[in-house]
Amino acid sequence: MLCRTGDLYQHERIEVTKHMIRQMRDRAADAEANYLVLLLPTKEYVFWPQIKRPLDHARLEMLVATEDRLRAELQHFLQAEDIRYVDPSPALRTSVEQPYFPNGDGHPNQRGHEIIARELLSDFGKR
């Protein structure tokens, strides 16, 4: 049961997201186009397993736990709706090379984009 204001706000946002994903899927079907959802993780989510002292980062832990919960809910929704999706998180997490800029920028660098592209191409090859 949702009881905190933040939980209610997150619930509303995820429901809007699901609605928009359904609309995009339907429009793609009407246009006889392929449709795929790319689940891009945050930089914090990707690097969380490498945190050596998680107890020193309680706010980060809460952020990653929230992202993990919302990602799981979204993946469950995508599977139930039979919507294709690609989640490059495992590949980004196991990359030997740094997939993000080393500063506060949360965007993938060239290597990160290559990993994401490889994951997308791998999915396209399965279909």
Secondary structure, DSSP 4 states (H G I P E B T S, - for coil): ---SHHHHHHHHHHHHHHHHHHHHHHHHHHTT----EE-PPPHHHHHGGG-S-GGG-HHHHHHHHHHHHHHHHHHHHHHHTT--EE--HHHHHT-SS--B-SSS--SB-HHHHHHHHHHHHHHHHH-
